[in-house]
Amino acid sequence: MTDSTQHDAARRNRLLEAAQQEMIKFERKENEFRKKDRAERAAELQPPLDKLNIH
C-alpha cells in the first residue's frame, strides 16, 4: 500500500468510528425518549383508583 492509501484508510476508519459513536449516542437518547413516552402514556391510561367502587 502506498502512504496515501494507508492515510485514506486510517482517515476512513476514524470517520467510521466517529459515526458509530454518534449513532450509539443517538440510540441511547432515542431509547430514553421512548421509555419516558411509554411511561407517560401508561400513566394517562391508568384508571383513577380512588374513583372505583369495588364491592
Secondary structure, 3 states (H helix, E strand, C coil): CCHHHHHHHHHHHHHHHHHHHHHHHHHHHHHHHHHHHHHHHHHHHCCCHHHCCCC
